[in-house]
Amino acid sequence: MSTMAVPDIAVAPVDEGFWTRSRKVGLTLLALGLLSAVLFGALATDQQARFTLSDDAAGAALEINGTIGAILFGIITVAAGAALLAGVPKRWFLPVLGVGLVAFVLSFLCWQVSAAPTGQNFMPLVNIIRGTFILALPLIFGALAGVLCERSGVVNVAIEGQLLMGAFSGALFGSISGSVWVGLVAAAIGGAFISLLLAVFAIRYLVDQVVMGIVLNLLAVGVTGFLYERLMQTDAAKYNSAPRFSNWEIPLLKDIPVLGPALFRGNIFLYLGLLLVLVIHIGLFRTRWGLRTRSVGEHPIAADTLGVKVLRVRYRNVLLAGVVAGIGGASYTLALYSFTKNMIGGKGFIALAALIFGRWNPTGALLAALFFGFADQLATYLGAINSVIPSQFLAMLPYLATILAVAGLVGRVRAPAADGKPYIKG
Amino acid sequence: MTNPNPQSGSPDKEPASEAQAAQNALGNTERAEVATEPDRSAAKPGPEPEPKPSLGRLFLDNLWAANTFTVTLLSLVLAIVVGAVLMIISDPDVLSTYSYITSRPSDAINSSWTLVSEAYANLFKGSIFDPEAFSGWLDGANGWQAVLAPISETLTYAAPLVFTGLSVALAFRGGLFNIGAQGQATIGVIMAALAGFLLPLPPGLHLLVAVLAGALGGAIWGFIPGILKARAGAHEVINTIMLNYVATYFLTWLIVQNGVQDPNRTDAISKAVDTSAQLPRLLGDNLRVHAGILLAVLATWAVAWLLNRSTLGFELRAVGANPDAARTAGISVTRTYILIMVFAGILAGLGGSNMVLGSTASALTPLVVAQIGFDGILVALLGRVKPWGVLLAALLFGALQAGGNRMQSYSGISLELVTVLQALIVIFIAAPALVKAIFQLRAARAARLQTSLAKGW
């Protein structure tokens, strides 16, 4: 993580003894499981916790008695923790950890749903999954923009600004032209504009990349806010009424129960986002472009020696990142809402968190973004059923999770070695 | 500015590494007189080895050279120009005159000039001096308060920015990038407000306790990334960004809790801070300037002393310059990292106290901290991460904010333009090579035309 490797700053010891990372995680999981079995089990009521497969309370549902469910899933978490503590083969670590965490969440949900007022004690899975993806979408685009940038060695703190500029220019030019496609292209260009500034100042003028990112975020907030007040507020019909992409239903897939209505009746951005994860993952790890990008991000001098044009690769990747983030911004204004001031509201920083939590890896970023999206959606849901859990604490979850990840409590995360270091040829 | 010594000749000194600064300075030097002086420490107080050129000559030489002062001034000019362009292209009436600019260019030029000059005139009148209020005072139409009102507003907005700017600057000097001033100020504002309306204390003591509570809150929020950096090697940039949001959500949660929320209100606002815990106003009740600005000057002096005169400051700068060398010299890097972040947190927390104990607000709301933490980053950069520079930069930003309010109400130019101006100024400052290229400046002697704090994640 730390490129300023100071030896008296803790580094992972080579010989870990009995308390390996896997065992520590196992112990934590065990404690979580006990907590959920006892606490959630005690707080849950005897009402049924219903997880409905359709949108309404009636219809098919998975049901379980609240108390039994909370205790049962708690015990599964305990079992997973115990398995890790006893020592499992390394390749089983992630699956077992996953089972443990999912069971913990289910135990929590059993308590929450069963404790809801009678008649509201159901959780519509279709809504939850759809909401998770909708909320995760800007995070996915933002985190992918981060992956593209940072894998080539340029820190991208300007994701927020890129998303915002994309959303703004998508709305503006979409409204003026009356075409979603013009809006989409304009959004990509808008995001790339912020990226261009980042690239020029970071690569050409060697300005600190984190500083530049922060300043660009403020610039984007200022410029879009200024033009919003001057143009969009005075003449919303002309400047802020972009057409929207309609939902595209995918034949066959849309009829899959639960997943069909949740995922395969979405808009272009949903498909594009998932496709981009796949494309960037394959591109990064299976193509010449990916190898060059990674080599420039890890060891630019070596890459230069082998004839890779370091600065060109960086320029190209930073601009591509802007295009991706710009389209992510358009997923707001060309599909959901009209533009408002500072409408991204920190999503760019959650995307940054997803990037780090997903370990600078497209697939990891996708999973992290979905996790954060789920936390967000859950906060909305719990608010709707008058839960005792304050929504603000669920909203903190992505940030806290990232802090834990960076601190090495959930495994080590390591940035590309040359991330943030300007390359000076010579 | 007229001293050929490389250290003082390059006031935009990099915070992170003075040793490297000296190297770069020597590398970029265009005058032989500096290059032939290998021992910097001996050169500093001692007489110049070569005869000095006349003062006037030096002044002219430096005027158009890319030194800090010129770059800062030209960055301001560039930002103002870009701001003017934004105003013009966003005004449909003025823009329409450009459609026939070839036939009647005077229309376009006149209307643009009217728009831009009025806006910037209001910016000036709202922040520094309003001639109408002055003549009104001479005629007896209004009191002396109206004359001082713009300055009062500027100082009111500047005070918290001094604290957050110092917070970021102090951490910079120790090689840490504190993006968390916003979060530290948020926790500071919470603690200060809680102490302000929960504790029944006599006047004087109450104020002191409330201010210190704010500092304590900031210290706690600074300690977390500090210890994570020192013990786990977790990068402070990531952690402080994340903690900003945790603090914000905590604030929005806390406001609506029983005992905190104003019982007479249904919206998210807390009880008001007792008058005994509010910073006294300096120029009567009609002007908002309060004792916070005096505290800010005091804090500037304290940070300057800490950095330049104290043992801790020396260790801090050593760690910032080169952690490995500092550790070899027997300085505990982990302890220094923690202390840096705690001190940075204290300063940002004091900035937070200013927001709720001063005249800006007297109760907690979700937006009570405004943007002082993020603005503090810009202030620190503009102030070249030097304490007194930070003070000046905060005054400039305070003036922009105060003038921006008048510009918004009188000229209808959105306050967001101020954000744009602030961001642009810092962008240009951060890339002096760009400013130099635009204005064809000569390279100043020993000017290092790069800010490379960069150290990655």
Interface residues (C-beta under 8 A of the other chain):
Chain A: M1 S2 T3 M4 A5 V6 P7 D8 I9 A10 V11 V155 V157 L197 F201 Y205 L206 V207 D208 Q209 V210 V211 M212 I214 V215 L216 L218 L219 V221 G222 V223 G225 F226 L227 Y228 E229 R230 L231 K341 G346 F349 I350 L352 A353 I356 P390 Q392 F393 A395 M396 Y399 L400 T402 I403 V406 A407 G408 A415 A418 D419 G420 K421 P422
Chain B: L86 S90 D91 G175 F177 I179 L228 K229 A230 R231 A232 G233 A234 H235 V237 I238 N239 I241 M242 L243 Y245 V246 Y249 F250 T252 W253 P323 D324 R327 S332 V333 T334 F374 I377 L378 L381 S414 E416 L417 V418 T419 V420 L421 Q422 A423 L424 V426 I427 A430 A431 A433 L434 Q450 T451 S452 L453 A454 K455 G456 W457
